[in-house]
Amino acid sequence: MQETRSRVLKNLVLQTVGLTRQYGAQFAVHQLNLHVERGKIYGLLGHNGTGKTTTLRMVTGLLQPTEGEIYLFGEKMTTPTKAVFGRIGTLIESPAFYENLTARENLKIIADLRGTKSKHSIEDSLKLVNLDQETKKRVRQFSLGMKQRLAIDMAMMHNPEFIILDEPTNGLDPMGIQQIRLLIQKLSAENGVTVLISSHILSEIEQMADPVGIIDKGILVEELTMEEIRHRNRHYVKLRVSDISQSIPLLEKQLGISDFEIVGEQEVKLFQLDGNLAEINRVLVTNGIGVSELSVKKANLE
């Protein structure tokens, strides 16, 4: 049993067990069990105020959990250690800059504080986020998207294995969102970085992350891969009939429909969309079954 647990933890960059943060009688986060696999972009999805930032602050040591356990790189975190957090880059809430300095000068300060001596690390990181041409512009002249890229650069400059980003596309225009999305995908695909990204923007998580953890009111509702999400959210034909028990054999034997789901006492979801709706209706009605609805439905992540 112990060997199985050890093997699972080794494959996970982050695992939380029963992670909880309580304020008085109110739970900001309650019994959260996250599983972030090495090399993946994990999307933590939820409405504003559902506990995403609280969770990330606990994981990064900025906030002490009320109870629960945090494992980083297979090691249980009781107190923050330089060895472990040196392998992590973070962007939690709003980034802070010296607005009167250039991007390069800001990064030089961060490099000095971290003890990073190589000049190439600054130049390489600026190139990575497409800011290497902004040599003279002060940060106060940057667009919001440029500032976000610089903030991610600050988190990435020491080449961490794992980066944690809290709503990095929040407030950006479509172009800025796309730039951040492409940057995160590039970090994962080309640099092998594991990413934990929180967001309330469904479409962004859908395009970028796999798997996805859905959090609501501080509780992890479910962890799903994108394949599972797409499977659940396939287009389907909604069929409401007067008699389910008589309809199913007709669907299977006469119409050859095998991919369906029974919902309640009168509704069936048909996932085979290549059938003729008029023929489905004709077969059912001919056999004395009333059809009150027969329509194509389109589902999505929301």
HELIX and SHEET records of a PDB file:
HELIX    1   1 GLN A    2  ASN A   11  1                                  10    
HELIX    2   2 LYS A   52  VAL A   59  1                                   8    
HELIX    3   3 LYS A   82  PHE A   85  1                                   4    
HELIX    4   4 ALA A  103  ARG A  114  1                                  12    
HELIX    5   5 LYS A  119  LEU A  128  1                                  10    
HELIX    6   6 VAL A  139  GLN A  141  5                                   3    
HELIX    7   7 LEU A  144  MET A  156  1                                  13    
HELIX    8   8 PRO A  174  ASN A  191  1                                  18    
HELIX    9   9 LEU A  202  MET A  208  1                                   7    
HELIX   10  10 MET A  226  ARG A  232  1                                   7    
HELIX   11  11 ILE A  244  PRO A  249  1                                   6    
HELIX   12  12 LEU A  250  GLN A  254  3                                   5    
HELIX   13  13 LEU A  277  THR A  286  1                                  10    
SHEET    1   A 3 GLN A  26  LEU A  32  0                                        
SHEET    2   A 3 LEU A  12  TYR A  23 -1                                        
SHEET    3   A 3 HIS A  35  GLU A  37 -1                                        
SHEET    1   B 4 GLN A  26  LEU A  32  0                                        
SHEET    2   B 4 LEU A  12  TYR A  23 -1                                        
SHEET    3   B 4 GLU A  67  LEU A  72 -1                                        
SHEET    4   B 4 GLU A  75  LYS A  76 -1                                        
SHEET    1   C 6 ILE A  88  LEU A  91  0                                        
SHEET    2   C 6 PHE A 162  ASP A 166  1                                        
SHEET    3   C 6 THR A 194  SER A 199  1                                        
SHEET    4   C 6 ILE A  41  LEU A  45  1                                        
SHEET    5   C 6 VAL A 212  ASP A 216  1                                        
SHEET    6   C 6 ILE A 219  LEU A 224 -1                                        
SHEET    1   D 4 PHE A 260  VAL A 263  0                                        
SHEET    2   D 4 GLU A 267  LEU A 270 -1                                        
SHEET    3   D 4 TYR A 236  VAL A 241 -1                                        
SHEET    4   D 4 VAL A 291  LYS A 297 -1                                        
END                                                                             
